[in-house]
Amino acid sequence: MAKRKLNENDVPEESLQASEPSTNDVQTEVSSPPKAKALKAKATATATAASFADLGLEPRLLRACRDNRWATPTAVQSQAIPLALSGRDVMARSGTGTGKTAAYLLPLLHNTLRRSGSTSLILVPTKELALQITKAAKALSAHCGQDISVLNIAGNMSEAVVKASLTAKPHIVIATPARAWANINNGALAVGALANLVVDEADLVMGYGFKEDLDQIAQNIPAGVQKFLMSATLNTEVESLSSLLCTDPAVLKLDDLDKTAQKVKQYVIKCAEEEKFLLIYAMFKLQLIKGKSIIFVGDTDRSYRVKLFLEQFGIKSCVLNSELPLASRLHIVDEFNKNIYNILIASDETEIVGSQESGPRPKKKAKKEKSQESQTDSGVSRGIDFLNVSCVLNFDFPATFKSYFHRIGRTARAGKSGTAISFIIPKDQYRKHKSTSFAACENDEAILKEVEANQQEGQKLENYNFDMKRLEPFRYRFTDALRSVTRIAIREARIKEIRLELSKSQKLSRYFEENPEALAHLRHDQTLNHPARIQPHLKNVPDYLLPAGRKPQDVGFVGLNMLRPDRKKFVKGRGRKVVRGRNGKVDPLKTFNARGKGKK
């Protein structure tokens, strides 16, 4: 690792190799905070590296990159990794799915292998994201043996277990800011040997109420620690965090090359409130949407309403529910990524991936200047990595335009294409169907205008141009199914799923062994009927209902007494059915008339 060179103002000084600017280059701004009084310079980054070997990484890490089938570095990786290896603090803005995690993990692992006894601390806003980064770090260090140890303390481990694990001095520690500060404060996590500090999803970390913890961590971090701030946006809160933590950071404001490649086709459908359910039924039943899909809804009740509605037609889906335990939520994400479910219904709430169980207690009074955007710009649209999503369906339009772009960032990742479809409720249709109305939909048109105004060059929203008249034959089935999904059914479905997850909990297994009656009470709910009345006839779609106008095949006249080819021949008698065996004799056990004597 190259040593930092300090100038006369005690500020690290590095020279950037700049190539001649071209139309395809990504603009990279390298700036310093006002306190450093260093000269601001703008440099054009070199073209994307041809391979990871060109970045000068350790051979064992290159082998892990090959195992992950990473051919060439992404824009953020090819620019952030050389700066990190040279010792600079890095603050990078790059869109979702552009490889920010590997952009800081690879130089961290490289530096750890080159020097022994050092520790790197990675701060994340949620437990789910912590687990995801832990898996990525272990995958990249798979060929490093005992030279790299990774510890995730963001989960629900007891304080004694965390202290015992930290005494082994792991090389990579992953935690939420609250957990990290708690262990720094009690002496379990020593910061004297800290070499690197990473704040991933920095804008979410600030928005989740971890500012006080970050202030305490910053005051205890020794000088000379290299810092990384990674985020999808660079707002004022992230800039204030940069001035608090970083020294002369290299600011990478990267245009999202994968997004500007126009791989996300965005469509809008303006419809009435109840027509959302009609459209989603037709789209999945007629296979207008193929591949794996994420349906974003407004809240938890809404997610179960959509799930129970789709079940009426035999369409399977899973719900990512904020009420479920952390292990259950991670299991649902894992099943979705393994293609066990192709449809995931997610309520884009802070609690789903923003669980603050390990974080500070919420304040009684929120700051007035804290905008609603910072509170709602979270949820499953950020952080968690869903694999091979082909379609994002905004069943309920998000509350902010930034949340919209984060949602559609779940698809078209890693060079693949994707589709985003959004349902919009016009003002004149709002509250026209109260049983399916959702309060946040009142502002759909206003948010849509903001989305259109913030589209990148070359991107646009198109009308889906769905002919609603062709769905008229489906209305009676849709109405019948929607009527079955009542508030009571939704409440019972939520209770049933919570009880089921509790009965499968590993942490409660010992308790259930000692109290079998408690487990019996939980399992009692599984023997009940389905919360919503299932109607088997809705599962199949007759040909005459199809929009293509196909009619049942004409097979000619079929008499009422015509025999089916798969039935055995029988001889008609007077008032009774006669069945003969192979020897020609009448079988009395199979000869009867269910309608009664003398009736045919």
C-alpha positions in Angstrom: 0.0 0.0 0.0 1.4 3.4 -1.0 2.0 5.8 1.9 0.2 9.0 2.1 2.3 12.1 1.3 1.4 15.2 3.3 1.8 18.7 1.9 2.7 21.8 3.9 -0.9 22.0 5.2 -0.8 18.4 6.5 -3.2 17.3 3.8 -2.7 14.1 1.9 -1.7 14.9 -1.7 -2.1 12.6 -4.6 -1.8 13.0 -8.3 -4.4 11.7 -10.7 -3.5 10.4 -14.1 -6.0 12.0 -16.4 -6.5 11.0 -20.0 -7.8 13.1 -22.8 -11.6 13.6 -22.2 -13.9 11.8 -24.5 -17.7 11.6 -24.9 -17.8 8.3 -23.1 -15.8 9.2 -20.1 -17.4 9.4 -16.7 -16.9 12.8 -15.0 -15.2 12.4 -11.6 -14.9 15.4 -9.3 -12.0 15.3 -6.8 -12.5 18.0 -4.2 -11.5 18.9 -0.7 -13.5 20.2 2.2 -13.3 24.0 3.0 -11.3 23.4 6.2 -8.4 21.9 4.2 -8.2 25.0 2.0 -6.8 22.8 -0.7 -7.2 23.6 -4.4 -10.3 22.1 -6.0 -9.5 20.3 -9.2 -11.7 18.5 -11.7 -10.2 15.6 -13.5 -11.5 13.2 -16.1 -11.1 9.6 -15.0 -9.5 7.1 -17.3 -11.5 4.7 -19.2 -12.9 1.6 -17.4 -10.2 -0.9 -16.7 -10.1 -3.9 -19.0 -9.9 -6.4 -16.1 -9.5 -6.6 -12.3 -5.9 -7.6 -12.8 -5.2 -4.1 -14.2 -6.1 -2.6 -10.9 -3.2 -4.3 -9.1 -5.2 -6.4 -6.7 -3.9 -9.4 -4.7 -3.9 -12.6 -6.8 -6.2 -14.4 -4.3 -8.8 -11.7 -4.7 -8.5 -11.9 -8.5 -9.3 -15.6 -8.2 -12.4 -14.8 -6.2 -13.5 -12.3 -8.9 -13.2 -15.1 -11.5 -15.2 -17.4 -9.3 -18.0 -14.7 -9.2 -17.7 -14.4 -13.0 -16.8 -10.8 -12.9 -15.2 -10.1 -16.3 -14.5 -6.3 -16.1 -14.8 -3.8 -13.3 -17.8 -1.4 -13.3 -17.2 2.4 -13.5 -17.3 2.9 -9.8 -14.9 0.0 -9.2 -12.4 1.0 -11.8 -12.2 4.5 -10.4 -12.6 4.0 -6.6 -10.2 1.0 -6.2 -7.1 2.8 -7.5 -7.8 5.8 -5.3 -8.4 3.5 -2.3 -5.2 1.6 -2.9 -3.3 4.9 -3.1 -4.5 5.8 0.4 -7.1 8.5 -0.4 -10.4 8.9 1.4 -13.2 8.2 -1.1 -16.8 9.5 -1.2 -18.6 7.9 -4.1 -22.1 8.4 -5.5 -23.3 5.7 -7.8 -26.7 4.1 -8.6 -28.0 0.9 -7.3 -26.6 -2.3 -8.8 -23.4 -0.7 -10.0 -21.0 -2.6 -7.7 -20.4 -0.2 -4.9 -20.0 -3.0 -2.4 -17.1 -4.6 -4.2 -15.6 -1.1 -4.9 -14.7 -0.8 -1.2 -14.4 -4.5 -0.2 -11.7 -5.3 -2.7 -9.3 -2.6 -1.5 -10.1 -3.3 2.1 -9.3 -7.0 1.7 -6.2 -6.2 -0.4 -4.8 -3.9 2.3 -5.6 -6.4 5.0 -3.7 -9.1 3.3 -0.7 -6.8 2.9 -0.6 -5.8 6.5 -1.4 -7.9 9.6 -3.2 -7.0 12.7 -5.4 -4.3 11.2 -9.2 -4.0 11.5 -11.7 -2.5 9.1 -15.1 -1.3 10.3 -18.1 -1.3 7.9 -21.2 0.6 9.1 -24.6 -0.1 7.5 -28.1 1.1 8.2 -29.9 -2.3 8.5 -29.3 -5.9 9.6 -30.3 -7.3 6.2 -27.7 -5.2 4.4 -25.1 -6.2 7.0 -25.8 -9.9 6.3 -25.6 -9.3 2.5 -22.2 -7.5 2.9 -21.0 -10.3 5.1 -21.7 -12.9 2.5 -20.0 -10.8 -0.2 -16.9 -10.3 2.0 -16.7 -14.1 2.7 -17.1 -14.9 -1.0 -14.3 -12.5 -2.0 -12.0 -13.8 0.7 -12.8 -17.5 0.0 -9.2 -18.2 -1.1 -7.5 -16.3 1.7 -7.9 -19.0 4.4 -7.2 -17.7 7.9 -5.7 -14.5 6.7 -9.1 -12.9 6.6 -11.8 -13.2 9.2 -15.2 -11.5 8.9 -17.6 -10.8 11.8 -21.1 -9.5 11.6 -22.3 -8.0 14.9 -25.4 -6.3 13.5 -27.7 -9.2 14.3 -29.4 -10.2 17.6 -26.4 -11.8 19.2 -26.1 -11.3 23.0 -23.6 -8.8 24.4 -21.5 -11.6 25.9 -21.2 -13.5 22.5 -20.3 -10.2 20.7 -17.6 -9.5 23.3 -16.1 -13.0 23.0 -16.1 -12.8 19.2 -14.4 -9.4 19.2 -11.6 -10.6 21.4 -10.4 -12.7 18.5 -9.7 -9.4 16.7 -11.5 -10.0 13.4 -10.2 -8.3 10.3 -13.5 -7.1 9.0 -16.3 -6.0 11.4 -19.8 -5.2 10.0 -22.3 -3.4 12.3 -25.0 -0.7 12.5 -23.7 2.6 13.9 -25.6 1.9 17.2 -24.0 -1.5 17.7 -20.6 -0.3 16.7 -20.6 2.6 19.2 -22.0 0.4 22.0 -19.1 -2.0 21.6 -16.5 0.8 21.2 -17.9 2.5 24.4 -17.7 -0.7 26.5 -14.2 -1.5 25.2 -15.1 -4.7 23.3 -14.2 -3.1 19.9 -10.8 -1.5 20.0 -10.3 1.3 17.5 -6.6 1.7 18.1 -5.8 -0.8 15.4 -8.5 0.5 13.1 -7.2 1.0 9.5 -10.4 1.6 7.5 -13.9 2.9 8.2 -16.7 2.4 5.6 -20.2 3.9 5.8 -22.3 2.2 3.2 -25.6 3.7 2.1 -24.5 6.8 3.9 -27.7 8.8 3.1 -29.8 6.0 4.7 -27.5 5.9 7.7 -28.1 9.6 8.3 -31.8 9.3 7.6 -32.3 6.4 10.1 -31.4 8.4 13.1 -27.8 7.3 13.6 -26.3 10.8 13.6 -25.5 10.8 17.3 -23.8 7.4 17.1 -21.7 8.6 14.1 -20.7 11.7 16.0 -19.5 9.6 18.9 -17.6 7.2 16.6 -16.0 10.1 14.7 -14.7 11.5 18.0 -13.0 8.2 18.9 -11.6 7.3 15.6 -7.8 7.9 15.6 -6.2 10.1 12.9 -4.9 8.4 9.7 -7.8 6.0 9.3 -8.9 5.7 5.7 -12.6 6.4 5.1 -15.1 5.4 2.5 -18.6 6.9 2.1 -20.7 5.1 -0.5 -24.2 6.2 -1.4 -26.7 6.3 -4.3 -27.2 10.1 -3.7 -25.0 12.9 -2.3 -27.3 15.2 -0.3 -26.5 17.7 2.4 -26.5 15.1 5.1 -24.0 13.0 3.3 -21.8 16.0 2.7 -21.9 16.9 6.4 -21.0 13.4 7.3 -18.0 13.6 4.9 -16.8 16.8 6.5 -17.1 15.1 9.9 -15.2 11.9 9.0 -13.1 12.4 5.9 -9.9 14.3 5.2 -9.6 15.6 1.6 -11.8 12.9 0.1 -11.9 12.1 -3.6 -15.5 12.8 -4.6 -16.7 10.5 -7.3 -19.9 11.8 -8.8 -20.5 9.0 -11.3 -23.2 9.0 -13.9 -25.0 5.6 -13.7 -23.8 4.1 -17.0 -26.1 1.0 -16.6 -29.1 3.3 -16.2 -28.3 5.6 -19.1 -28.0 2.6 -21.3 -31.8 2.6 -21.3 -32.2 -0.9 -20.1 -35.3 -0.1 -17.9 -38.4 0.4 -19.9 -40.8 2.6 -17.9 -44.6 2.4 -18.4 -47.5 4.2 -16.7 -51.1 3.0 -16.6 -53.8 5.5 -15.4 -56.7 3.6 -14.0 -59.4 3.6 -11.4 -58.7 2.3 -7.9 -60.4 -1.1 -8.3 -59.0 -1.5 -11.7 -55.5 -2.0 -10.2 -56.6 -5.5 -9.0 -58.2 -6.2 -12.4 -55.0 -5.3 -14.2 -52.7 -7.3 -12.0 -55.0 -10.3 -12.3 -55.0 -10.1 -16.1 -51.2 -9.4 -16.3 -50.2 -12.5 -14.4 -52.9 -14.8 -15.4 -52.5 -14.1 -19.1 -48.7 -14.1 -18.6 -48.3 -10.5 -19.9 -45.5 -10.2 -17.3 -42.9 -12.9 -17.5 -40.0 -13.7 -15.2 -39.5 -12.6 -11.6 -41.4 -9.6 -10.4 -41.5 -7.3 -7.3 -44.9 -5.7 -6.5 -44.5 -2.6 -4.4 -47.5 -1.6 -2.3 -48.2 1.1 0.3 -48.3 -0.8 3.6 -48.5 -4.2 5.2 -52.3 -4.5 5.0 -52.1 -3.7 1.3 -49.6 -6.5 0.7 -51.8 -9.1 2.2 -54.8 -7.9 0.3 -52.9 -8.3 -3.0 -51.6 -11.7 -1.9 -55.0 -13.1 -0.9 -56.5 -11.7 -4.1 -54.0 -13.4 -6.3 -54.4 -16.7 -4.4 -58.1 -16.7 -5.6 -56.8 -17.4 -9.1 -54.0 -19.8 -8.1 -51.2 -17.3 -8.4 -48.6 -17.9 -5.8 -46.6 -15.1 -4.2 -44.7 -14.2 -1.0 -44.9 -11.2 1.2 -41.9 -9.3 2.6 -43.6 -8.2 5.8 -42.2 -5.9 8.4 -44.0 -7.8 11.2 -42.1 -11.0 10.6 -38.8 -11.8 12.5 -35.5 -10.9 10.8 -34.7 -14.5 10.1 -38.0 -15.0 8.3 -37.5 -11.9 6.2 -34.1 -13.1 5.2 -35.5 -16.5 4.4 -38.1 -14.9 2.1 -35.5 -13.0 0.2 -33.4 -16.1 -0.1 -36.4 -18.1 -1.5 -37.2 -15.4 -4.0 -33.6 -15.4 -5.2 -33.7 -19.2 -5.5 -36.7 -18.9 -7.8 -39.0 -20.7 -5.4 -41.3 -17.7 -5.7 -41.5 -15.6 -8.8 -43.7 -12.9 -7.3 -42.7 -10.9 -4.2 -45.1 -8.4 -2.7 -43.2 -5.7 -0.7 -44.5 -2.8 1.3 -41.9 -0.1 0.9 -41.8 0.8 4.6 -38.9 1.9 6.7 -39.4 -1.0 9.1 -38.9 -3.8 6.5 -35.2 -3.2 5.9 -34.8 -0.3 8.3 -35.4 -2.2 11.5 -33.9 -0.2 14.3 -34.0 -3.0 16.8 -30.2 -2.6 17.3 -30.3 1.2 16.9 -31.1 4.1 19.2 -34.6 4.6 20.6 -36.7 7.0 18.5 -36.8 10.6 19.8 -40.0 11.9 21.2 -39.9 15.0 18.9 -38.7 14.9 15.4 -36.8 17.8 14.0 -38.9 20.1 11.9 -36.3 20.5 9.2 -36.3 16.7 8.7 -38.2 16.2 5.5 -40.7 13.5 4.8 -38.5 12.4 2.0 -35.7 11.3 4.4 -38.3 9.2 6.3 -39.8 7.5 3.4 -36.8 7.1 1.0 -36.0 3.6 2.3 -37.5 0.2 2.5 -36.8 -2.7 0.1 -36.1 -0.3 -2.7 -32.6 0.2 -1.1 -29.9 -2.1 0.2 -31.2 -5.7 -0.3 -30.0 -7.4 -3.5 -32.8 -9.2 -5.3 -31.5 -11.4 -8.1 -32.7 -11.5 -11.7 -35.8 -9.3 -11.3 -37.4 -8.7 -14.7 -40.2 -6.4 -13.7 -41.0 -3.9 -11.0 -44.7 -3.2 -10.6 -45.6 -0.1 -8.6 -49.1 -1.2 -7.5 -49.1 1.9 -5.3 -47.0 4.8 -6.5 -44.3 5.9 -4.1 -44.4 9.0 -2.0 -41.3 10.6 -3.5 -39.7 10.6 -7.0 -36.4 9.4 -5.4 -38.1 6.4 -4.0 -39.5 5.7 -7.5 -36.0 5.6 -9.0 -34.7 3.4 -6.1 -37.6 1.0 -6.7 -37.0 0.5 -10.4 -33.3 0.1 -9.6 -34.2 -3.4 -8.4 -34.4 -4.5 -12.1 -32.0 -4.1 -15.0 -29.0 -4.9 -12.9 -25.6 -6.2 -14.0 -26.2 -5.4 -17.6 -29.6 -7.0 -17.9 -32.8 -5.3 -19.1 -35.9 -4.8 -17.1 -39.4 -3.3 -17.1 -41.1 -0.9 -14.6 -44.9 -0.5 -14.7 -46.7 2.0 -12.5 -50.4 2.4 -11.7 -51.5 6.0 -11.4 -54.8 7.1 -9.8 -56.1 10.3 -11.5 -57.5 13.0 -9.2 -61.1 12.5 -10.4 -60.9 8.7 -9.7 -59.5 9.0 -6.1 -61.9 7.7 -3.4 -64.4 6.5 -5.9 -64.1 2.9 -4.7 -63.6 3.1 -0.9 -62.9 -0.6 -0.3 -59.8 -0.5 -2.5 -58.8 3.1 -1.9 -55.3 4.0 -0.5 -54.7 7.4 1.1 -51.2 8.0 -0.4 -52.6 7.7 -4.0 -54.1 11.1 -3.7 -50.8 12.6 -4.8 -50.0 10.2 -7.6 -50.2 12.7 -10.4 -48.1 15.3 -8.6 -45.3 12.7 -7.9 -45.5 11.5 -11.5 -44.7 15.0 -12.7 -41.6 15.1 -10.4 -40.5 11.7 -11.8 -40.9 13.0 -15.4 -38.9 16.1 -14.5 -36.0 14.2 -13.0 -35.6 11.6 -15.8 -32.1 11.3 -17.1 -31.4 12.2 -20.7 -32.9 9.7 -23.1 -35.2 8.1 -20.5 -38.9 8.6 -20.5 -42.2 7.3 -19.2 -44.5 5.7 -21.8 -48.2 5.0 -21.6 -48.9 1.3 -21.5 -52.0 1.8 -23.7 -53.8 -1.1 -22.2 -57.3 -1.6 -23.7 -59.5 -2.0 -20.7 -62.5 -3.0 -22.9 -60.8 -6.3 -23.6 -60.9 -7.1 -19.9 -64.7 -6.7 -19.6 -65.2 -10.5 -19.6 -62.9 -10.8 -16.5 -64.8 -8.3 -14.4 -67.3 -10.6 -12.9 -64.5 -13.0 -11.8 -62.4 -10.1 -10.5 -65.4 -8.7 -8.5 -66.2 -12.0 -7.0 -62.5 -12.6 -5.9 -62.1 -9.1 -4.5 -65.3 -9.4 -2.5 -63.8 -12.4 -0.7 -60.7 -10.5 0.5 -62.2 -8.8 3.5 -60.6 -6.9 6.3 -61.2 -9.8 8.7 -59.5 -12.1 6.1 -56.5 -9.8 6.0 -56.2 -9.6 9.7 -56.4 -13.4 10.1 -53.8 -13.9 7.4 -51.4 -11.6 9.2 -51.9 -13.4 12.5 -51.6 -16.8 10.9 -48.3 -16.0 9.3 -46.9 -14.6 12.5 -47.9 -17.7 14.4 -46.4 -20.0 11.8 -43.1 -18.2 11.9 -43.1 -18.3 15.7 -43.7 -22.0 15.7 -40.7 -22.5 13.4 -38.4 -20.2 15.3 -35.1 -21.8 16.3 -34.7 -19.5 19.3 -38.1 -20.5 20.7 -37.5 -24.3 20.1 -36.2 -24.8 23.6 -39.2 -23.0 25.1 -41.6 -25.1 23.0 -39.9 -28.3 24.2 -40.6 -27.3 27.8 -44.1 -25.9 27.1 -45.7 -28.1 24.4 -49.1 -26.6 25.1 -47.9 -23.2 23.9 -46.8 -24.8 20.6 -50.2 -26.5 20.3 -51.9 -23.2 20.7 -49.8 -21.7 17.9 -50.4 -24.6 15.6 -54.1 -24.5 16.2 -54.3 -21.7 13.7 -52.9 -23.9 10.9 -55.8 -26.2 11.0 -58.3 -23.5 10.2 -59.7 -22.8 6.8 -58.0 -20.3 4.6 -58.6 -16.7 5.7 -60.1 -15.7 2.4 -62.7 -18.0 0.8 -61.0 -19.9 -2.0 -63.1 -20.5 -5.1 -61.6 -23.2 -7.3 -63.4 -22.3 -10.4 -61.5 -19.0 -10.6 -58.2 -20.7 -11.1 -58.8 -21.7 -14.7 -59.5 -19.2 -17.5 -61.9 -20.4 -20.1 -60.9 -19.8 -23.7 -63.9 -17.6 -24.4 -62.7 -15.1 -21.8 -59.3 -14.6 -23.5 -58.8 -11.1 -25.1 -57.8 -12.8 -28.3 -61.4 -13.9 -28.7 -60.8 -17.6 -29.0 -63.9 -19.8 -28.8 -64.3 -23.3 -27.5 -63.4 -25.9 -30.2 -66.4 -27.1 -32.1 -66.5 -30.9 -31.8 -70.0 -31.3 -33.3 -73.1 -32.8 -31.8 -72.6 -35.0 -28.7 -75.6 -36.9 -27.5 -76.4 -37.1 -23.8 -76.0 -40.8 -23.7 -72.8 -41.0 -25.7 -70.1 -43.0 -24.0 -66.8 -41.5 -23.1 -63.9 -43.3 -24.7 -62.2 -43.9 -21.3 -65.2 -45.6 -19.8 -65.9 -49.3 -19.9 -68.7 -50.5 -22.0 -71.9 -51.4 -20.2 -75.1 -53.2 -21.2 -78.3 -51.5 -20.5 -80.9 -53.5 -18.6 -84.4 -52.6 -17.4 -83.9 -50.2 -14.5 -80.3 -51.4 -13.8 -76.8 -51.1 -15.1 -75.2 -54.5 -15.9 -71.4 -54.8 -15.9 -69.8 -58.0 -17.2 -66.3 -59.2 -16.6 -63.9 -60.8 -19.0 -65.5 -64.2 -18.7 -68.9 -62.6 -19.8 -70.5 -63.2 -16.4 -72.4 -60.4 -14.6 -70.5 -58.8 -11.7 -73.2 -58.2 -9.0 -70.9 -55.9 -7.0 -70.6 -53.5 -9.9 -74.2 -53.7 -11.2 -76.5 -51.2 -9.6 -78.6 -48.2 -10.4 -77.9 -45.2 -8.2 -81.2 -43.5 -9.3 -83.4 -46.3 -8.0 -85.3 -49.2 -9.5 -86.9 -48.6 -12.8 -85.3 -45.2 -13.3 -82.8 -44.4 -16.0 
